């Protein structure tokens, strides 16, 4: 049992060092800008919103 615990501790220690060493590459880069929405998807969303609003008004 003691050897297993020591093995787990060493593995945990190695993984922790890998994470800490690579944290800059994970969190250091700036976010990439999101692509602009297309006009077709905007139109589809407006149509869906209008349909749902009509349904809601009808249910009231």
C-alpha positions in Angstrom: 0.0 0.0 0.0 2.8 2.4 0.8 4.5 1.9 -2.6 1.2 2.5 -4.4 0.7 5.8 -2.4 4.3 6.9 -3.3 3.7 6.1 -6.9 0.6 8.2 -7.0 2.4 11.0 -5.2 5.2 11.0 -7.8 2.8 10.9 -10.7 0.7 13.7 -9.2 3.9 15.7 -8.7 5.0 15.2 -12.3 1.6 16.2 -13.7 1.5 19.3 -11.4 4.9 20.3 -12.8 3.7 19.8 -16.4 0.6 21.9 -15.7 2.5 24.7 -13.9 5.2 24.7 -16.6 2.6 24.9 -19.4 0.2 27.2 -17.7 1.5 30.2 -19.7 0.8 28.5 -23.0 -2.7 27.8 -21.7 -3.6 31.1 -20.2 -1.0 33.5 -21.7 -2.4 33.8 -25.2 -5.0 36.4 -26.1 -8.4 35.2 -27.2 -9.1 35.1 -30.9 -11.9 37.3 -32.1 -15.2 35.6 -32.7 -16.2 35.5 -36.4 -19.0 38.0 -37.3 -22.5 36.5 -37.5 -23.9 36.1 -41.0 -27.0 38.0 -42.0 -28.8 34.8 -42.8 -28.5 33.5 -39.2 -29.6 36.9 -37.8 -32.6 36.9 -40.1 -33.5 33.3 -38.9 -33.2 34.4 -35.3 -35.5 37.4 -35.8 -38.1 35.2 -37.5 -38.0 32.7 -34.7 -38.2 35.4 -32.1 -41.3 36.9 -33.8 -42.9 33.5 -34.0 -42.4 32.8 -30.3 -43.7 36.3 -29.4 -46.9 35.6 -31.4 -47.3 32.3 -29.6 -46.8 33.9 -26.2 -49.3 36.7 -27.0 -51.8 34.1 -28.2 -51.4 32.1 -24.9 -52.1 35.2 -22.7 
